[in-house]
Amino acid sequence: MKSSSLVWTILGVIVAIVIAWFLVNILFSVVAVIFKLIIVAVVALIVFLVLRSVFARRDG
């Protein structure tokens, strides 16, 4: 193996690691936002149901 080929291989590995690092960070950010939206939707649904039952008892 030539030394220039070894240098390009090492640089390729470093570039691949850097790209993978950014992609994983973006993926985790997207997953965190989706998870947060799901939690907000569930809590909002629970609050809505509680408020609806409170006002239904008042009217009834």
Stockholm file with secondary structure:
# STOCKHOLM 1.0

chainA/1-60         MKSSSLVWTILGVIVAIVIAWFLVNILFSVVAVIFKLIIVAVVALIVFLVLRSVFARRDG
#=GR chainA/1-60 SS CCHHHHHHHHHHHHHHHHHHHHHHHHHHHHHHHHHHHHHHHHHHHHHHHHHHHHHHHHHC
#=GC SS_cons        CCHHHHHHHHHHHHHHHHHHHHHHHHHHHHHHHHHHHHHHHHHHHHHHHHHHHHHHHHHC
//
